[in-house]
Amino acid sequence: MNSLLEATPRKGRAALPLPVGIGLAVGVVQAAAPFTFWWVPAATVYAMSIAFIATVYIGFAVADARRNVLIVETIVACLFIVVAAFGVTGSPWLLVAGFFAHGCKDVWQHRTGFVRGTRWWPPFCAAVDWVAAAILAVAILTGLATL
């Protein structure tokens, strides 16, 4: 039985439009997350989001069960957590960079298959990250975001 995100019998890149489409929608929701947590500063909400999404790959690495994958993914996640932490009190562009860089990491992951078993997740997550980064960048440039 196919999963929801693999609703057609297609394989490979042809099966990706649905996860990417859902990722685009989730990216908009991600960018709007500070409205949900209105009592928390927006920069903190975005930083927590970046830290959380980075740690998801630690779970994938644990499932992969290769020591080198676990080490690399943990180091990468820690780097994103540091960027997110600096983004709380530093330049809001660090948060944009964190989302954008995580999207780039997702694309790299999808192309190389470094972590086994992630299937549709990297393209989905790249879409989320890049949409959130783009919306946040536009909000900063237009003055709509006060981080």
N, CA, C and O atoms as a DFTB+ gen file, in Angstrom:
588 C
 N C O
     1  1       0.845      -1.180       0.000
     2  2       0.000       0.000       0.000
     3  2       0.883       1.233       0.000
     4  3       1.810       1.331       0.803
     5  1       0.610       2.161      -0.878
     6  2       1.391       3.380      -0.978
     7  2       1.022       4.344       0.143
     8  3      -0.117       4.383       0.610
     9  1       2.025       5.125       0.561
    10  2       1.742       6.134       1.574
    11  2       1.019       7.313       0.926
    12  3       0.921       7.398      -0.298
    13  1       0.529       8.195       1.742
    14  2      -0.181       9.372       1.257
    15  2       0.687      10.188       0.308
    16  3       0.199      10.692      -0.704
    17  1       1.967      10.320       0.629
    18  2       2.847      11.145      -0.177
    19  2       3.360      10.422      -1.413
    20  3       3.972      11.046      -2.279
    21  1       3.129       9.141      -1.509
    22  2       3.515       8.384      -2.685
    23  2       2.255       7.747      -3.271
    24  3       2.162       6.530      -3.430
    25  1       1.302       8.600      -3.583
    26  2      -0.018       8.140      -3.999
    27  2      -0.023       7.484      -5.372
    28  3      -0.976       6.786      -5.719
    29  1       1.018       7.695      -6.149
    30  2       1.082       7.077      -7.472
    31  2       2.204       6.052      -7.487
    32  3       3.118       6.127      -6.666
    33  1       2.152       5.102      -8.402
    34  2       3.189       4.086      -8.438
    35  2       4.513       4.574      -9.023
    36  3       5.453       3.788      -9.146
    37  1       4.606       5.848      -9.383
    38  2       5.841       6.385      -9.947
    39  2       6.961       6.313      -8.924
    40  3       6.725       6.302      -7.716
    41  1       8.193       6.264      -9.438
    42  2       9.343       6.228      -8.545
    43  2      10.282       7.365      -8.866
    44  3      10.193       7.978      -9.930
    45  1      11.195       7.648      -7.934
    46  2      12.220       8.648      -8.174
    47  2      11.685      10.061      -8.180
    48  3      10.734      10.387      -7.470
    49  1      12.309      10.894      -8.992
    50  2      11.975      12.314      -9.042
    51  2      10.547      12.568      -9.511
    52  3       9.953      13.581      -9.139
    53  1       9.990      11.684     -10.309
    54  2       8.634      11.884     -10.820
    55  2       7.595      11.855      -9.702
    56  3       6.511      12.416      -9.862
    57  1       7.898      11.217      -8.583
    58  2       6.944      11.105      -7.484
    59  2       7.042      12.279      -6.513
    60  3       6.331      12.295      -5.508
    61  1       7.895      13.254      -6.780
    62  2       8.147      14.323      -5.822
    63  2       7.208      15.523      -5.854
    64  3       7.192      16.269      -4.875
    65  1       6.429      15.766      -6.897
    66  2       5.606      16.986      -6.882
    67  2       4.681      17.100      -5.671
    68  3       4.508      18.201      -5.149
    69  1       4.094      16.027      -5.217
    70  2       3.188      16.113      -4.070
    71  2       3.928      16.511      -2.790
    72  3       3.485      17.440      -2.116
    73  1       5.039      15.850      -2.421
    74  2       5.747      16.301      -1.217
    75  2       6.254      17.733      -1.319
    76  3       6.221      18.471      -0.335
    77  1       6.719      18.132      -2.494
    78  2       7.199      19.505      -2.664
    79  2       6.030      20.485      -2.555
    80  3       6.163      21.537      -1.930
    81  1       4.900      20.154      -3.151
    82  2       3.721      21.013      -3.060
    83  2       3.246      21.179      -1.624
    84  3       2.921      22.285      -1.190
    85  1       3.210      20.088      -0.903
    86  2       2.829      20.162       0.511
    87  2       3.871      20.966       1.280
    88  3       3.529      21.742       2.172
    89  1       5.140      20.777       0.934
    90  2       6.212      21.541       1.574
    91  2       6.079      23.037       1.360
    92  3       6.365      23.826       2.262
    93  1       5.646      23.431       0.167
    94  2       5.438      24.860      -0.099
    95  2       4.367      25.426       0.825
    96  3       4.519      26.518       1.372
    97  1       3.292      24.681       0.991
    98  2       2.207      25.125       1.877
    99  2       2.672      25.163       3.331
   100  3       2.356      26.102       4.062
   101  1       3.410      24.158       3.744
   102  2       3.909      24.122       5.121
   103  2       4.922      25.250       5.345
   104  3       5.024      25.782       6.450
   105  1       5.666      25.611       4.304
   106  2       6.605      26.727       4.419
   107  2       5.902      28.034       4.733
   108  3       6.408      28.849       5.505
   109  1       4.743      28.232       4.140
   110  2       3.948      29.430       4.442
   111  2       3.500      29.388       5.911
   112  3       3.566      30.393       6.620
   113  1       3.054      28.236       6.342
   114  2       2.653      28.070       7.749
   115  2       3.858      28.297       8.666
   116  3       3.744      28.939       9.710
   117  1       4.999      27.767       8.263
   118  2       6.234      27.953       9.046
   119  2       6.560      29.434       9.194
   120  3       6.901      29.893      10.284
   121  1       6.455      30.174       8.104
   122  2       6.752      31.610       8.149
   123  2       5.774      32.355       9.057
   124  3       6.128      33.370       9.656
   125  1       4.554      31.853       9.157
   126  2       3.529      32.497       9.993
   127  2       3.549      32.004      11.441
   128  3       2.744      32.459      12.254
   129  1       4.440      31.097      11.769
   130  2       4.467      30.501      13.114
   131  2       4.490      31.519      14.252
   132  3       3.841      31.279      15.270
   133  1       5.201      32.640      14.137
   134  2       5.182      33.598      15.254
   135  2       3.800      34.130      15.613
   136  3       3.579      34.562      16.745
   137  1       2.869      34.105      14.660
   138  2       1.509      34.541      14.981
   139  2       0.816      33.557      15.916
   140  3      -0.052      33.939      16.701
   141  1       1.200      32.303      15.828
   142  2       0.632      31.276      16.709
   143  2       1.145      31.429      18.132
   144  3       0.411      31.211      19.096
   145  1       2.397      31.801      18.251
   146  2       3.034      31.967      19.567
   147  2       3.301      33.452      19.804
   148  3       4.450      33.864      19.966
   149  1       2.235      34.254      19.822
   150  2       2.345      35.700      19.862
   151  2       3.084      36.212      21.085
   152  3       3.625      37.317      21.034
   153  1       3.135      35.468      22.181
   154  2       3.769      35.909      23.399
   155  2       5.283      35.656      23.401
   156  3       5.990      36.114      24.300
   157  1       5.771      34.932      22.400
   158  2       7.203      34.640      22.275
   159  2       7.763      35.524      21.159
   160  3       7.137      35.648      20.106
   161  1       8.920      36.135      21.367
   162  2       9.498      36.950      20.279
   163  2       9.647      36.130      18.994
   164  3      10.028      34.959      19.026
   165  1       9.341      36.767      17.874
   166  2       9.361      36.068      16.584
   167  2      10.713      35.436      16.299
   168  3      10.774      34.320      15.781
   169  1      11.795      36.125      16.626
   170  2      13.129      35.562      16.378
   171  2      13.319      34.262      17.148
   172  3      13.953      33.333      16.650
   173  1      12.783      34.193      18.340
   174  2      12.889      32.964      19.135
   175  2      12.087      31.834      18.502
   176  3      12.547      30.692      18.473
   177  1      10.915      32.131      18.003
   178  2      10.088      31.110      17.341
   179  2      10.818      30.557      16.123
   180  3      10.893      29.344      15.927
   181  1      11.357      31.466      15.304
   182  2      12.082      31.007      14.114
   183  2      13.321      30.206      14.500
   184  3      13.613      29.181      13.884
   185  1      14.048      30.663      15.510
   186  2      15.247      29.946      15.949
   187  2      14.895      28.553      16.463
   188  3      15.596      27.584      16.173
   189  1      13.821      28.457      17.217
   190  2      13.396      27.137      17.709
   191  2      13.018      26.235      16.537
   192  3      13.291      25.035      16.563
   193  1      12.399      26.801      15.525
   194  2      12.023      26.029      14.341
   195  2      13.254      25.481      13.630
   196  3      13.300      24.307      13.263
   197  1      14.251      26.344      13.440
   198  2      15.478      25.904      12.772
   199  2      16.156      24.802      13.578
   200  3      16.611      23.807      13.013
   201  1      16.225      24.973      14.884
   202  2      16.842      23.956      15.726
   203  2      16.069      22.643      15.654
   204  3      16.665      21.568      15.573
   205  1      14.766      22.732      15.683
   206  2      13.950      21.514      15.627
   207  2      14.120      20.787      14.301
   208  3      14.350      19.578      14.283
   209  1      14.008      21.511      13.194
   210  2      14.079      20.828      11.901
   211  2      15.467      20.245      11.668
   212  3      15.603      19.231      10.983
   213  1      16.494      20.871      12.227
   214  2      17.841      20.319      12.087
   215  2      17.979      18.998      12.836
   216  3      18.669      18.087      12.380
   217  1      17.323      18.901      13.978
   218  2      17.462      17.683      14.774
   219  2      16.679      16.501      14.209
   220  3      16.926      15.361      14.602
   221  1      15.753      16.746      13.306
   222  2      15.011      15.643      12.684
   223  2      15.976      14.679      12.000
   224  3      15.772      13.465      12.016
   225  1      17.029      15.235      11.399
   226  2      17.988      14.381      10.707
   227  2      18.802      13.522      11.671
   228  3      19.342      12.494      11.261
   229  1      18.904      13.914      12.933
   230  2      19.547      13.034      13.908
   231  2      18.702      11.775      14.053
   232  3      19.239      10.671      14.153
   233  1      17.385      11.939      14.066
   234  2      16.504      10.767      14.114
   235  2      16.674       9.885      12.893
   236  3      16.727       8.661      13.011
   237  1      16.761      10.500      11.714
   238  2      17.009       9.713      10.500
   239  2      18.356       8.996      10.590
   240  3      18.475       7.845      10.172
   241  1      19.369       9.674      11.135
   242  2      20.691       9.059      11.260
   243  2      20.668       7.884      12.224
   244  3      21.329       6.873      11.990
   245  1      19.916       8.012      13.300
   246  2      19.778       6.890      14.235
   247  2      19.119       5.711      13.527
   248  3      19.546       4.568      13.689
   249  1      18.090       5.988      12.751
   250  2      17.419       4.920      12.001
   251  2      18.347       4.311      10.952
   252  3      18.272       3.113      10.679
   253  1      19.218       5.125      10.365
   254  2      20.182       4.644       9.374
   255  2      21.163       3.670      10.016
   256  3      21.554       2.682       9.394
   257  1      21.563       3.941      11.255
   258  2      22.392       3.061      12.088
   259  2      23.872       3.012      11.705
   260  3      24.601       2.157      12.207
   261  1      24.327       3.901      10.837
   262  2      25.760       3.956      10.541
   263  2      26.397       5.047      11.399
   264  3      25.905       6.173      11.463
   265  1      27.486       4.694      12.048
   266  2      28.145       5.608      12.977
   267  2      28.557       6.913      12.291
   268  3      28.325       7.992      12.838
   269  1      29.162       6.833      11.103
   270  2      29.623       8.050      10.438
   271  2      28.455       8.973      10.087
   272  3      28.589      10.195      10.154
   273  1      27.323       8.402       9.717
   274  2      26.141       9.210       9.401
   275  2      25.642       9.904      10.670
   276  3      25.300      11.086      10.640
   277  1      25.602       9.179      11.764
   278  2      25.145       9.761      13.030
   279  2      26.067      10.904      13.467
   280  3      25.593      11.945      13.921
   281  1      27.374      10.713      13.331
   282  2      28.322      11.756      13.721
   283  2      28.153      12.995      12.847
   284  3      28.057      14.109      13.363
   285  1      28.117      12.812      11.545
   286  2      27.990      13.957      10.629
   287  2      26.676      14.687      10.858
   288  3      26.665      15.914      10.959
   289  1      25.579      13.965      10.940
   290  2      24.272      14.614      11.115
   291  2      24.170      15.336      12.457
   292  3      23.529      16.383      12.544
   293  1      24.785      14.798      13.490
   294  2      24.773      15.462      14.796
   295  2      25.576      16.756      14.744
   296  3      25.149      17.777      15.284
   297  1      26.732      16.717      14.097
   298  2      27.543      17.929      13.965
   299  2      26.797      18.990      13.156
   300  3      26.768      20.159      13.539
   301  1      26.201      18.586      12.051
   302  2      25.452      19.535      11.221
   303  2      24.279      20.124      12.003
   304  3      24.040      21.330      11.951
   305  1      23.551      19.280      12.722
   306  2      22.429      19.778      13.528
   307  2      22.916      20.775      14.574
   308  3      22.266      21.794      14.809
   309  1      24.046      20.491      15.199
   310  2      24.590      21.411      16.202
   311  2      24.963      22.757      15.579
   312  3      24.770      23.805      16.196
   313  1      25.497      22.726      14.361
   314  2      25.821      23.983      13.677
   315  2      24.558      24.812      13.419
   316  3      24.565      26.032      13.583
   317  1      23.477      24.137      13.015
   318  2      22.225      24.866      12.799
   319  2      21.680      25.411      14.114
   320  3      21.103      26.499      14.135
   321  1      21.848      24.691      15.189
   322  2      21.394      25.167      16.495
   323  2      22.178      26.406      16.905
   324  3      21.606      27.344      17.461
   325  1      23.486      26.422      16.637
   326  2      24.307      27.597      16.955
   327  2      23.868      28.796      16.110
   328  3      23.728      29.900      16.636
   329  1      23.654      28.594      14.821
   330  2      23.177      29.684      13.959
   331  2      21.837      30.203      14.476
   332  3      21.621      31.413      14.548
   333  1      20.946      29.294      14.834
   334  2      19.634      29.695      15.349
   335  2      19.778      30.492      16.644
   336  3      19.087      31.492      16.840
   337  1      20.666      30.056      17.519
   338  2      20.859      30.759      18.789
   339  2      21.371      32.181      18.562
   340  3      20.908      33.122      19.206
   341  1      22.321      32.331      17.648
   342  2      22.805      33.673      17.334
   343  2      21.711      34.509      16.672
   344  3      21.688      35.731      16.822
   345  1      20.821      33.869      15.954
   346  2      19.737      34.575      15.293
   347  2      18.712      35.156      16.248
   348  3      17.964      36.061      15.880
   349  1      18.670      34.650      17.459
   350  2      17.705      35.160      18.441
   351  2      18.030      36.601      18.815
   352  3      17.133      37.442      18.882
   353  1      19.305      36.892      19.060
   354  2      19.675      38.247      19.477
   355  2      20.495      38.988      18.430
   356  3      20.719      40.192      18.554
   357  1      20.943      38.279      17.404
   358  2      21.741      38.909      16.362
   359  2      20.875      39.362      15.202
   360  3      19.689      39.652      15.357
   361  1      21.484      39.414      14.067
   362  2      20.794      39.853      12.858
   363  2      19.710      38.852      12.454
   364  3      19.938      37.643      12.485
   365  1      18.537      39.352      12.078
   366  2      17.491      38.438      11.611
   367  2      17.895      37.712      10.329
   368  3      17.307      36.693       9.967
   369  1      18.907      38.250       9.648
   370  2      19.384      37.586       8.431
   371  2      20.033      36.249       8.750
   372  3      20.137      35.390       7.874
   373  1      20.473      36.059       9.996
   374  2      20.985      34.743      10.398
   375  2      19.876      33.695      10.344
   376  3      20.123      32.540       9.996
   377  1      18.670      34.098      10.686
   378  2      17.533      33.178      10.619
   379  2      17.196      32.835       9.175
   380  3      16.913      31.682       8.850
   381  1      17.229      33.850       8.310
   382  2      17.011      33.604       6.878
   383  2      18.089      32.651       6.376
   384  3      17.795      31.686       5.669
   385  1      19.333      32.925       6.743
   386  2      20.444      32.068       6.314
   387  2      20.288      30.649       6.854
   388  3      20.604      29.681       6.162
   389  1      19.803      30.525       8.083
   390  2      19.595      29.196       8.664
   391  2      18.569      28.392       7.885
   392  3      18.805      27.228       7.563
   393  1      17.429      29.006       7.579
   394  2      16.413      28.309       6.781
   395  2      16.952      27.964       5.390
   396  3      16.792      26.840       4.914
   397  1      17.592      28.947       4.745
   398  2      18.098      28.726       3.389
   399  2      19.160      27.619       3.383
   400  3      19.121      26.721       2.541
   401  1      20.098      27.688       4.315
   402  2      21.161      26.679       4.374
   403  2      20.596      25.286       4.663
   404  3      21.085      24.290       4.127
   405  1      19.581      25.220       5.498
   406  2      18.988      23.906       5.765
   407  2      18.325      23.361       4.504
   408  3      18.382      22.159       4.246
   409  1      17.703      24.224       3.724
   410  2      17.138      23.781       2.444
   411  2      18.218      23.255       1.518
   412  3      18.025      22.249       0.835
   413  1      19.361      23.940       1.496
   414  2      20.489      23.465       0.677
   415  2      20.978      22.113       1.178
   416  3      21.304      21.231       0.383
   417  1      21.029      21.952       2.482
   418  2      21.433      20.659       3.060
   419  2      20.439      19.580       2.656
   420  3      20.836      18.451       2.370
   421  1      19.164      19.908       2.629
   422  2      18.144      18.941       2.212
   423  2      18.337      18.507       0.771
   424  3      18.227      17.324       0.452
   425  1      18.625      19.468      -0.102
   426  2      18.848      19.131      -1.509
   427  2      20.073      18.232      -1.644
   428  3      20.055      17.251      -2.387
   429  1      21.133      18.575      -0.921
   430  2      22.335      17.732      -0.930
   431  2      21.992      16.316      -0.452
   432  3      22.410      15.325      -1.051
   433  1      21.225      16.244       0.633
   434  2      20.832      14.943       1.171
   435  2      20.046      14.148       0.136
   436  3      20.273      12.949      -0.029
   437  1      19.139      14.796      -0.550
   438  2      18.312      14.102      -1.528
   439  2      19.161      13.597      -2.701
   440  3      18.961      12.484      -3.188
   441  1      20.100      14.419      -3.142
   442  2      20.930      14.039      -4.291
   443  2      21.928      12.944      -3.959
   444  3      22.197      12.079      -4.793
   445  1      22.482      12.970      -2.752
   446  2      23.515      11.993      -2.396
   447  2      22.951      10.756      -1.706
   448  3      23.558       9.687      -1.763
   449  1      21.790      10.891      -1.053
   450  2      21.247       9.769      -0.286
   451  2      22.125       9.419       0.904
   452  3      22.157       8.269       1.341
   453  1      22.850      10.425       1.439
   454  2      23.776      10.193       2.546
   455  2      23.114       9.460       3.701
   456  3      23.683       8.516       4.249
   457  1      21.920       9.889       4.070
   458  2      21.158       9.203       5.123
   459  2      20.134       8.318       4.421
   460  3      19.304       8.801       3.651
   461  1      20.202       7.033       4.693
   462  2      19.272       6.102       4.042
   463  2      17.866       6.233       4.617
   464  3      17.679       6.551       5.791
   465  1      16.894       5.982       3.763
   466  2      15.512       5.869       4.222
   467  2      14.747       7.176       4.334
   468  3      13.651       7.196       4.895
   469  1      15.297       8.270       3.813
   470  2      14.579       9.537       3.953
   471  2      13.587       9.776       2.824
   472  3      12.711      10.630       2.958
   473  1      13.696       9.054       1.727
   474  2      12.803       9.111       0.553
   475  2      12.335      10.505       0.204
   476  3      13.115      11.295      -0.328
   477  1      11.090      10.832       0.484
   478  2      10.480      12.088       0.065
   479  2      10.768      13.238       1.028
   480  3      10.480      14.389       0.700
   481  1      11.319      12.964       2.190
   482  2      11.475      13.984       3.214
   483  2      12.373      15.146       2.791
   484  3      11.968      16.294       2.975
   485  1      13.571      14.921       2.234
   486  2      14.417      16.071       1.885
   487  2      13.780      17.060       0.903
   488  3      13.879      18.264       1.142
   489  1      13.134      16.631      -0.185
   490  2      12.500      17.628      -1.059
   491  2      11.371      18.391      -0.355
   492  3      11.207      19.593      -0.564
   493  1      10.611      17.700       0.462
   494  2       9.553      18.338       1.246
   495  2      10.161      19.407       2.151
   496  3       9.698      20.548       2.179
   497  1      11.192      19.029       2.882
   498  2      11.798      19.935       3.852
   499  2      12.494      21.104       3.162
   500  3      12.448      22.229       3.659
   501  1      13.139      20.852       2.022
   502  2      13.776      21.947       1.280
   503  2      12.727      22.976       0.866
   504  3      12.967      24.180       0.952
   505  1      11.578      22.508       0.420
   506  2      10.504      23.426       0.041
   507  2      10.049      24.251       1.242
   508  3       9.864      25.463       1.131
   509  1       9.871      23.602       2.380
   510  2       9.471      24.313       3.605
   511  2      10.511      25.378       3.945
   512  3      10.177      26.542       4.166
   513  1      11.769      24.961       3.982
   514  2      12.842      25.864       4.398
   515  2      12.983      27.058       3.468
   516  3      13.110      28.193       3.927
   517  1      12.963      26.809       2.162
   518  2      13.179      27.903       1.216
   519  2      12.002      28.858       1.166
   520  3      12.200      30.063       1.004
   521  1      10.787      28.356       1.300
   522  2       9.631      29.260       1.343
   523  2       9.680      30.104       2.613
   524  3       9.445      31.311       2.563
   525  1       9.982      29.483       3.741
   526  2      10.081      30.244       4.994
   527  2      11.188      31.292       4.897
   528  3      11.003      32.428       5.335
   529  1      12.336      30.922       4.329
   530  2      13.441      31.873       4.178
   531  2      13.040      33.041       3.274
   532  3      13.340      34.197       3.571
   533  1      12.365      32.731       2.177
   534  2      11.963      33.779       1.233
   535  2      10.957      34.736       1.866
   536  3      11.089      35.954       1.743
   537  1       9.959      34.185       2.540
   538  2       8.945      35.042       3.171
   539  2       9.574      35.891       4.270
   540  3       9.263      37.075       4.393
   541  1      10.445      35.302       5.059
   542  2      11.107      36.056       6.124
   543  2      11.998      37.147       5.534
   544  3      12.033      38.263       6.053
   545  1      12.716      36.837       4.455
   546  2      13.571      37.849       3.811
   547  2      12.734      39.018       3.291
   548  3      13.109      40.177       3.469
   549  1      11.614      38.723       2.656
   550  2      10.740      39.786       2.150
   551  2      10.191      40.608       3.316
   552  3      10.103      41.833       3.225
   553  1       9.826      39.948       4.394
   554  2       9.298      40.657       5.564
   555  2      10.358      41.573       6.171
   556  3      10.041      42.675       6.619
   557  1      11.598      41.129       6.188
   558  2      12.679      41.973       6.715
   559  2      12.911      43.172       5.794
   560  3      13.026      44.309       6.251
   561  1      12.977      42.897       4.495
   562  2      13.255      43.968       3.533
   563  2      12.152      45.021       3.482
   564  3      12.426      46.199       3.255
   565  1      10.913      44.602       3.690
   566  2       9.788      45.535       3.624
   567  2       9.474      46.168       4.970
   568  3       8.629      47.059       5.060
   569  1      10.152      45.712       6.012
   570  2       9.898      46.261       7.338
   571  2       8.724      45.626       8.062
   572  3       8.351      46.070       9.148
   573  1       8.144      44.599       7.478
   574  2       7.018      43.932       8.144
   575  2       7.446      43.078       9.325
   576  3       6.670      42.861      10.256
   577  1       8.681      42.595       9.288
   578  2       9.192      41.767      10.383
   579  2      10.001      42.639      11.329
   580  3      10.935      43.329      10.921
   581  1       9.627      42.594      12.579
   582  2      10.391      43.287      13.615
   583  2      10.951      42.226      14.547
   584  3      10.345      41.872      15.558
   585  1      12.093      41.744      14.189
   586  2      12.691      40.649      14.976
   587  2      13.679      41.183      15.973
   588  3      14.279      40.411      16.721
